[in-house]
Amino acid sequence: MSNISAGIVGVGAYVPERVLTNVDLEAFLDTSDEWIRTRTGIRERHIAAVGDAASDLGVKAARAALEDAGVNPEEVDLILVATSSPDMILPSTACFVQEKLGIRGCAAFDLQAACSGFSYALAVGAQFVETGMYKTVLLVGADAMSRFLNWDDRSTCVLFGDGAGACVIQPVEAGYGVLASHLAADGSRSDLLKIPAGGSANPATEDTVRDKLHYITMNGNEIYKFAVRCIPDAVKTILEKACLTVDDIDYLIPHQANMRIIDAAVERLGIDKNKVIVNLDKYGNTSAASIPLAIHELHKKRNLKRGDILVLVGFGAGLTWGANIIRWL
């Protein structure tokens, strides 16, 4: 068994310039800034420019992460992109990121676990390093969720935004980096959050476009009940794996979906709210980008210290959920 430890040695992020506020939404939706803020905690979100896809967001975050790590693009052995809004069904968004970075020959593939994507991808990327197969993994969480929103549906369109976060994973000092990961799914509840058409089960037709089946649909009440249970359960499970307790956590970084979900889950977990990182007021739900965006903000503000324990926890369509524990370098 390998004794290589894998950790994050560089982080980067990118959000589009265009900001869509709750007040902007009032102009064409039956909603209000107060209604959105009190029910979600979101004040604004960023929207990708016309013509920009997930890879365009991802490559900017990737370049920033490589620079932060002091790694040249040519050193990358694997590009792993977590996304639910790929540029195309094929080829992978990771291949587009590779081309835009000017890299040739390294492995590249996408991972689809919806809003749990970063937690899943971090576990996968770390294992490539831990086994010794690759030395440098570029992990990107990028989503342009605005492309799949029905802007007449206030129950979904107010929630999501576009953005990307990235990190570079390499071998690190023993006892640091990714200490443990926990991944899970319940496919029996796949109907709760989905895009009904566009895949092989329901290919695009005139009817699917007319019936708006290429947009996100969600059962918000059931997702809420699922999330407030799965967050504390996943955190407790991962702490047990790492032989740590809630008191050992320096920062809890949950997927940024809804403030009510985060508050309820944190209360069940019994963790100090000052340790919980929240930025969804500025970005909304950016799916696979939400956790790395939060890590980047912490890193940029120089709040992270060597030895800090970070617990990441994501949840999303599938239904999927996952958690990771990192001891920061």
N, C-alpha and C positions, 0 to 999 in steps of 0.2 A: 504493500500500500504506500502511495506517495506521501511524503511529509511536507510537500510544498503548500504554503499558504498563499491565497490570492486576495488581493485587496484593490481598492480604488486609489489610483495614484494621480488622477487628474479629472477635473469636472468642467463642464461647460453647459451653456444654456442659450436659448434664443426664443424670443416671442416676436410676432409680427408688429409692425409699427401701428397699424390701425387698431384703435381702441373703441369698443362698442359698450357704452354705459347703459345702465338700467333706464336712465332718462331717455336715451336714444330709442330704446325698445318701446317706450310709452307712445312714441309717434305712430306705431303701426300695430301694436298689440293691445289687447284689453288687459292691461297690467299696470303696475306702478313700481317705482323704485322701492317704496316701503314694502310692498307685497313681496318682491323678490328678496330683498335684504332679510326680512324677518323669517322667511321660509327656507332660505338657502345660505345666507351669509355672503352672497356674491354681490359686488357692486359694479364690476366691469369685467370684460374679457377681451382678448386680442383675436383679431380675425385675419387670416392669411390673405395676402394681396391676390388679385385676379391673376391666374396663371401659375401661382405657387402651389406646389404639392407637398406632401409629407417629407419627401426627400430634400426639398429646398430648405425646409425648416431644420431638418435633421443634420444636414451637412454643415450648417452654420454652428450648431451646437457642437458637432463633432470636431470642427476646426478649433473651437475654443478649448475643448477638453484636451486635444492633442497638444496645444500650446501650453496649457496649464501643467501637463505632465512632462513637458520637454521631450516629446516623442515625435519623430518624423513620420509622416504618413506611410512611407515605405517600410517602416518597422512593424506595421499592423499585420497580424497573422489571420485575424478573423474580424469581420464586421457583422454584428448582430443587431438587427433593428426590431424593436418591439413596437408594433403599430396595429391599429384597427382601421386605419384609413390609408391603405397603400396607394401608391401612385397608380398602379394597375393591378389586376388580378395576377398577371405575370408579365414581365419578370418581377423578382422581389424588389422591394424598395431598397434593400441593402445593396443590391447591384447598382442601383442609381446613385446611392451615396458613394459607393466605391468609385464609380466613373467620375463623379463630380470632385472627388478628392484626388483624382489622378493616380489612383492605385491600380496595379495590375497583378492578378494572380492569387491574391489572398482569398480565403474562403469568405462567403457572404450569404447570409440567409435571413429571412424574417421569422419572427415568433409572434403568434396571435393568441393572446390571452386577455384581450380587451383591457380594461383599466387595471388589471393585475399584471399587465405585460412586463413592467419593469422588474417587479419582484421575481417573476418567472425567469426573465432573461438574465438577471443578475446571478441567480442560482446556476443557470446553464453556462453562462460565460465564465464564472468562477471555476466550475468543474473542468473546463477545457484547460485552464491554467494549472489547477491542482493536480491533474493527471500528467502534466508535462507535455501534453500534445501541442499546446501553443504557449508562447511567452507573452504576447500582447494582444488583448482583445479590446476592440472598440465597441462599446455598447451604447446604442442610441434608442431613446424613447421619443417617438415623434408622432404627433397626430394632428390632422386638420379636420377636426370633427364638424366644423361649420359646414363642410361640404355635404354632410349627410343629415342636416337639420331641416325640418319643416318649419319655416318661419311663421306659419300660422298657428302652430301648436305651442302655446305658452308653457305647457307642462314639461317640454323638453328643450326648446330653443333658448330659454334663458339660462340653462345650466352649463352649456359647453363653450369652450374656447379652444384656440389653436396654440401650439407651442412645441418645443423640443428641449430635451435635456440629454446629456451624454456623459459618459465616463470612460476612462481607460483603466483596464484591469491588467495587473501584472503580478508576478511573484513578489511577496512582501515578507517582512520579518515574521518568524513564527510567533503565534499568539495574537497577531493583528490581522486586519482585513476581515473577510467574511467568515464569521465563526460558525454560523448555522443558517440553514434555509428550511422553510416548510411550505409546500405547495399542495393545493387541493382543488377539487372541482365537484360540481353536482350538475351533470348534464340533464337531469330530469326537470330542471327549472330553467331551461334555455329560453322558454317563451317570455320570461319576465323582462328581458332587455335584448332587443335584436333589431337588425335591418332585414326585413322579410324577403326582399327580392334582390337579384343581382348575382346570385350564386348558381350552382348547378341544380339546386333543388327548385328554384323559381327564377329562371333566366329572364333577362330584361325583355319586355315586350311593350307594345303600345299600351296594353291594359295595365301593366305594373307601373308604368310611368304615370298614367292618368290617375291611378288609385293611390299614388304617393307611397308606394311600397319600398322605395329606395331610401327612405328616411328612417331615423331611429324611432323605435316605439318602446315604451317603458311602462311597467306597472310600478309606479313610484312607492306606493304603500308597502308592497311586498319587498321591494329592494331595500327600503328603510329597515324593515324588520330583520331581513337577512344580514344587513351590514352591521347593525348594532350588536348582533350576536357573534358574527364571524370575526370582527376586529379583536375583541378581548380574548376570544378562544384561540385565535391564531397567535396573538402575542404571548399568551400563557404557554402555548405549546412550544414556541420557539425559545422562550426563556428556559424551559425545562431541558430542551436539547442542549443549550449552552451552559447549563448549570448556573443560571443567573436568576435574579428576582426582579420584580417591578422596581424596587428601590435602586437597582444598579443602572437603570436606564438614565442616560443623560439627555437624550432627545428621542421622542417618538414622532416619526414622520408618517402619518397616515395618508392614504390616497385622498386627494382633495375633491370631494364630490358634493358634500352638503354639510353645513355647520351643525345642523341638528344631529346628523349621524355622528359626527366627530364628538360632540358634547355628550351624547348618550353613551357612546362606546367608552369614552374616557372615564365617565362616572362609574360604569360597570367595572372598569379595569382598576380604578382607585389610584390613578397616577396624578401627580401634581400637574395642573393645567399649564404651568409655566414651562414645562418640559415638552409640551406638544406644539409642533410647528404647523402653523396655518398660514396659507397665502392665497386661498381660493377667492378671497375678496377681490384680488387684483386680476386673477386669471380664469376663474371658473374651473370647470372640470376639463382638464386637458388630457384625460385618459392616461396613456402610458407615459406621458411627459410630466405628470403632476409630481411624482416623488423625486425624480432627478432635478426638477426645477427648484424644489424646496431644499434639496441637498446643496445645490449651487448657491442659493441665497445664503445659507448658513456659512458655506465656505468663503464666499465673497465678503461677508461681513466679519470674517476672521473670528467667528464664534466657536469654531471647532478646534479642540485641543487634542494633542496626542493622548491616546488612551480613552477618549470619549466613547461611550457605548451608544450606538444609534440602532434603533429598532424601526424597520420599514415594514409597513403593512398595506397591502393593496387588495381590492375586491372589485369584481365587475361581471360583465356578461359571461354567460357560460352555464351556470354561474361558476366563477373562479375566485379563488382567494389565495394569498400567499404572504409570507413574511420572511425577513432576513435580519440577522444581527451582524453589525459591523463594529469592530474596534478600530477607531480612526488612527491613522498613522501620524 
